[in-house]
Amino acid sequence: MNRSAVTRHLTLPNQLTLLRLLLVPVIGYTLTATWSYHDQVSVAVYAGAAATDTIDGRIARSRQLVSELGKFLDPLVDKILVITVLAILVGENLVPFWVVVVIFSREFVITGIRFIAAGQGVVVGSTPWGKSKTVTQSLMIGLLILEQPYPALRPAAVAFVVIAVVATVASGLDYLWRYRRFVT
């Protein structure tokens, strides 16, 4: 691949997506660290990574930089980020295992639909339910991390676990309905 082809694919939105991927081990490190304020740093890094998900999409659409690579890579990196953090939170007993199973199952099924659709030349984009799922999961993760140093956040964290699970299931059902032709 020549330099112009690489430049064409590594647009600013795709670079932001790759930055989000590079932040995954940083978040993993800060989540499992034992130094003072590691939870707060972890939430800040996670929030920064999550913000790139919103920013990259806006830039891609506003500057006509939407690419097939970005449509594929963006949701994949989102899944890597969320599943990695949730796996660590399960290990730290901050979220029940079944919550991660529900979220992972939804992600696995939707990724499968995306691969099948891509094989037929169809790109499965995000939906309003998918965006709601992402927001509620991000809030849930932030609250679960921050409840450690701030126990008063426990009720809000538990509430967002429920909200995120409902949004995750609803989003999964929405995708299954919209793209049922790839499931049957």
MODELLER restraints for C-alpha pairs under 7 A, 6 or more apart:
rsr = mdl.restraints
at = mdl.atoms
rsr.add(forms.Gaussian(group=physical.xy_distance, feature=features.Distance(at['CA:9:A'], at['CA:69:A']), mean=6.96, stdev=0.5))
rsr.add(forms.Gaussian(group=physical.xy_distance, feature=features.Distance(at['CA:11:A'], at['CA:65:A']), mean=6.93, stdev=0.5))
rsr.add(forms.Gaussian(group=physical.xy_distance, feature=features.Distance(at['CA:13:A'], at['CA:56:A']), mean=4.23, stdev=0.5))
rsr.add(forms.Gaussian(group=physical.xy_distance, feature=features.Distance(at['CA:13:A'], at['CA:57:A']), mean=6.72, stdev=0.5))
rsr.add(forms.Gaussian(group=physical.xy_distance, feature=features.Distance(at['CA:13:A'], at['CA:59:A']), mean=6.29, stdev=0.5))
rsr.add(forms.Gaussian(group=physical.xy_distance, feature=features.Distance(at['CA:13:A'], at['CA:60:A']), mean=5.73, stdev=0.5))
rsr.add(forms.Gaussian(group=physical.xy_distance, feature=features.Distance(at['CA:14:A'], at['CA:70:A']), mean=5.68, stdev=0.5))
rsr.add(forms.Gaussian(group=physical.xy_distance, feature=features.Distance(at['CA:16:A'], at['CA:52:A']), mean=5.94, stdev=0.5))
rsr.add(forms.Gaussian(group=physical.xy_distance, feature=features.Distance(at['CA:16:A'], at['CA:56:A']), mean=6.01, stdev=0.5))
rsr.add(forms.Gaussian(group=physical.xy_distance, feature=features.Distance(at['CA:17:A'], at['CA:52:A']), mean=6.86, stdev=0.5))
rsr.add(forms.Gaussian(group=physical.xy_distance, feature=features.Distance(at['CA:17:A'], at['CA:53:A']), mean=6.91, stdev=0.5))
rsr.add(forms.Gaussian(group=physical.xy_distance, feature=features.Distance(at['CA:17:A'], at['CA:56:A']), mean=6.92, stdev=0.5))
rsr.add(forms.Gaussian(group=physical.xy_distance, feature=features.Distance(at['CA:17:A'], at['CA:74:A']), mean=5.89, stdev=0.5))
rsr.add(forms.Gaussian(group=physical.xy_distance, feature=features.Distance(at['CA:17:A'], at['CA:77:A']), mean=6.99, stdev=0.5))
rsr.add(forms.Gaussian(group=physical.xy_distance, feature=features.Distance(at['CA:20:A'], at['CA:49:A']), mean=4.98, stdev=0.5))
rsr.add(forms.Gaussian(group=physical.xy_distance, feature=features.Distance(at['CA:20:A'], at['CA:52:A']), mean=6.68, stdev=0.5))
rsr.add(forms.Gaussian(group=physical.xy_distance, feature=features.Distance(at['CA:21:A'], at['CA:77:A']), mean=5.83, stdev=0.5))
rsr.add(forms.Gaussian(group=physical.xy_distance, feature=features.Distance(at['CA:23:A'], at['CA:49:A']), mean=6.62, stdev=0.5))
rsr.add(forms.Gaussian(group=physical.xy_distance, feature=features.Distance(at['CA:24:A'], at['CA:81:A']), mean=5.72, stdev=0.5))
rsr.add(forms.Gaussian(group=physical.xy_distance, feature=features.Distance(at['CA:27:A'], at['CA:42:A']), mean=5.54, stdev=0.5))
rsr.add(forms.Gaussian(group=physical.xy_distance, feature=features.Distance(at['CA:27:A'], at['CA:45:A']), mean=6.32, stdev=0.5))
rsr.add(forms.Gaussian(group=physical.xy_distance, feature=features.Distance(at['CA:27:A'], at['CA:46:A']), mean=6.38, stdev=0.5))
rsr.add(forms.Gaussian(group=physical.xy_distance, feature=features.Distance(at['CA:28:A'], at['CA:85:A']), mean=6.71, stdev=0.5))
rsr.add(forms.Gaussian(group=physical.xy_distance, feature=features.Distance(at['CA:30:A'], at['CA:38:A']), mean=5.52, stdev=0.5))
rsr.add(forms.Gaussian(group=physical.xy_distance, feature=features.Distance(at['CA:30:A'], at['CA:39:A']), mean=6.93, stdev=0.5))
rsr.add(forms.Gaussian(group=physical.xy_distance, feature=features.Distance(at['CA:30:A'], at['CA:41:A']), mean=6.77, stdev=0.5))
rsr.add(forms.Gaussian(group=physical.xy_distance, feature=features.Distance(at['CA:30:A'], at['CA:42:A']), mean=5.12, stdev=0.5))
rsr.add(forms.Gaussian(group=physical.xy_distance, feature=features.Distance(at['CA:31:A'], at['CA:38:A']), mean=6.64, stdev=0.5))
rsr.add(forms.Gaussian(group=physical.xy_distance, feature=features.Distance(at['CA:31:A'], at['CA:39:A']), mean=6.16, stdev=0.5))
rsr.add(forms.Gaussian(group=physical.xy_distance, feature=features.Distance(at['CA:31:A'], at['CA:42:A']), mean=5.65, stdev=0.5))
rsr.add(forms.Gaussian(group=physical.xy_distance, feature=features.Distance(at['CA:39:A'], at['CA:145:A']), mean=6.16, stdev=0.5))
rsr.add(forms.Gaussian(group=physical.xy_distance, feature=features.Distance(at['CA:39:A'], at['CA:146:A']), mean=6.32, stdev=0.5))
rsr.add(forms.Gaussian(group=physical.xy_distance, feature=features.Distance(at['CA:40:A'], at['CA:146:A']), mean=6.81, stdev=0.5))
rsr.add(forms.Gaussian(group=physical.xy_distance, feature=features.Distance(at['CA:43:A'], at['CA:142:A']), mean=5.71, stdev=0.5))
rsr.add(forms.Gaussian(group=physical.xy_distance, feature=features.Distance(at['CA:43:A'], at['CA:145:A']), mean=6.83, stdev=0.5))
rsr.add(forms.Gaussian(group=physical.xy_distance, feature=features.Distance(at['CA:60:A'], at['CA:66:A']), mean=4.81, stdev=0.5))
rsr.add(forms.Gaussian(group=physical.xy_distance, feature=features.Distance(at['CA:71:A'], at['CA:125:A']), mean=6.91, stdev=0.5))
rsr.add(forms.Gaussian(group=physical.xy_distance, feature=features.Distance(at['CA:79:A'], at['CA:107:A']), mean=6.87, stdev=0.5))
rsr.add(forms.Gaussian(group=physical.xy_distance, feature=features.Distance(at['CA:83:A'], at['CA:104:A']), mean=6.83, stdev=0.5))
rsr.add(forms.Gaussian(group=physical.xy_distance, feature=features.Distance(at['CA:86:A'], at['CA:100:A']), mean=6.41, stdev=0.5))
rsr.add(forms.Gaussian(group=physical.xy_distance, feature=features.Distance(at['CA:89:A'], at['CA:95:A']), mean=5.84, stdev=0.5))
rsr.add(forms.Gaussian(group=physical.xy_distance, feature=features.Distance(at['CA:90:A'], at['CA:96:A']), mean=6.19, stdev=0.5))
rsr.add(forms.Gaussian(group=physical.xy_distance, feature=features.Distance(at['CA:90:A'], at['CA:97:A']), mean=5.91, stdev=0.5))
rsr.add(forms.Gaussian(group=physical.xy_distance, feature=features.Distance(at['CA:94:A'], at['CA:144:A']), mean=6.36, stdev=0.5))
rsr.add(forms.Gaussian(group=physical.xy_distance, feature=features.Distance(at['CA:99:A'], at['CA:165:A']), mean=6.88, stdev=0.5))
rsr.add(forms.Gaussian(group=physical.xy_distance, feature=features.Distance(at['CA:103:A'], at['CA:168:A']), mean=6.39, stdev=0.5))
rsr.add(forms.Gaussian(group=physical.xy_distance, feature=features.Distance(at['CA:106:A'], at['CA:168:A']), mean=6.98, stdev=0.5))
rsr.add(forms.Gaussian(group=physical.xy_distance, feature=features.Distance(at['CA:106:A'], at['CA:172:A']), mean=5.64, stdev=0.5))
rsr.add(forms.Gaussian(group=physical.xy_distance, feature=features.Distance(at['CA:110:A'], at['CA:172:A']), mean=6.94, stdev=0.5))
rsr.add(forms.Gaussian(group=physical.xy_distance, feature=features.Distance(at['CA:113:A'], at['CA:182:A']), mean=6.33, stdev=0.5))
rsr.add(forms.Gaussian(group=physical.xy_distance, feature=features.Distance(at['CA:113:A'], at['CA:183:A']), mean=6.93, stdev=0.5))
rsr.add(forms.Gaussian(group=physical.xy_distance, feature=features.Distance(at['CA:114:A'], at['CA:123:A']), mean=6.88, stdev=0.5))
rsr.add(forms.Gaussian(group=physical.xy_distance, feature=features.Distance(at['CA:114:A'], at['CA:124:A']), mean=5.64, stdev=0.5))
rsr.add(forms.Gaussian(group=physical.xy_distance, feature=features.Distance(at['CA:116:A'], at['CA:182:A']), mean=6.48, stdev=0.5))
rsr.add(forms.Gaussian(group=physical.xy_distance, feature=features.Distance(at['CA:117:A'], at['CA:123:A']), mean=6.39, stdev=0.5))
rsr.add(forms.Gaussian(group=physical.xy_distance, feature=features.Distance(at['CA:117:A'], at['CA:124:A']), mean=6.90, stdev=0.5))
rsr.add(forms.Gaussian(group=physical.xy_distance, feature=features.Distance(at['CA:117:A'], at['CA:182:A']), mean=6.38, stdev=0.5))
rsr.add(forms.Gaussian(group=physical.xy_distance, feature=features.Distance(at['CA:129:A'], at['CA:171:A']), mean=4.81, stdev=0.5))
rsr.add(forms.Gaussian(group=physical.xy_distance, feature=features.Distance(at['CA:130:A'], at['CA:171:A']), mean=5.32, stdev=0.5))
rsr.add(forms.Gaussian(group=physical.xy_distance, feature=features.Distance(at['CA:132:A'], at['CA:167:A']), mean=6.57, stdev=0.5))
rsr.add(forms.Gaussian(group=physical.xy_distance, feature=features.Distance(at['CA:133:A'], at['CA:164:A']), mean=6.29, stdev=0.5))
rsr.add(forms.Gaussian(group=physical.xy_distance, feature=features.Distance(at['CA:133:A'], at['CA:167:A']), mean=4.92, stdev=0.5))
rsr.add(forms.Gaussian(group=physical.xy_distance, feature=features.Distance(at['CA:133:A'], at['CA:168:A']), mean=5.23, stdev=0.5))
rsr.add(forms.Gaussian(group=physical.xy_distance, feature=features.Distance(at['CA:133:A'], at['CA:171:A']), mean=6.55, stdev=0.5))
rsr.add(forms.Gaussian(group=physical.xy_distance, feature=features.Distance(at['CA:136:A'], at['CA:160:A']), mean=6.80, stdev=0.5))
rsr.add(forms.Gaussian(group=physical.xy_distance, feature=features.Distance(at['CA:136:A'], at['CA:163:A']), mean=6.71, stdev=0.5))
rsr.add(forms.Gaussian(group=physical.xy_distance, feature=features.Distance(at['CA:136:A'], at['CA:164:A']), mean=4.92, stdev=0.5))
rsr.add(forms.Gaussian(group=physical.xy_distance, feature=features.Distance(at['CA:137:A'], at['CA:164:A']), mean=5.19, stdev=0.5))
rsr.add(forms.Gaussian(group=physical.xy_distance, feature=features.Distance(at['CA:139:A'], at['CA:160:A']), mean=6.98, stdev=0.5))
rsr.add(forms.Gaussian(group=physical.xy_distance, feature=features.Distance(at['CA:140:A'], at['CA:157:A']), mean=5.91, stdev=0.5))
rsr.add(forms.Gaussian(group=physical.xy_distance, feature=features.Distance(at['CA:140:A'], at['CA:160:A']), mean=4.94, stdev=0.5))
rsr.add(forms.Gaussian(group=physical.xy_distance, feature=features.Distance(at['CA:140:A'], at['CA:161:A']), mean=5.70, stdev=0.5))
rsr.add(forms.Gaussian(group=physical.xy_distance, feature=features.Distance(at['CA:140:A'], at['CA:164:A']), mean=6.76, stdev=0.5))
rsr.add(forms.Gaussian(group=physical.xy_distance, feature=features.Distance(at['CA:143:A'], at['CA:153:A']), mean=6.70, stdev=0.5))
rsr.add(forms.Gaussian(group=physical.xy_distance, feature=features.Distance(at['CA:143:A'], at['CA:157:A']), mean=4.95, stdev=0.5))
rsr.add(forms.Gaussian(group=physical.xy_distance, feature=features.Distance(at['CA:144:A'], at['CA:157:A']), mean=5.43, stdev=0.5))
rsr.add(forms.Gaussian(group=physical.xy_distance, feature=features.Distance(at['CA:147:A'], at['CA:153:A']), mean=5.07, stdev=0.5))
rsr.add(forms.Gaussian(group=physical.xy_distance, feature=features.Distance(at['CA:147:A'], at['CA:154:A']), mean=5.50, stdev=0.5))
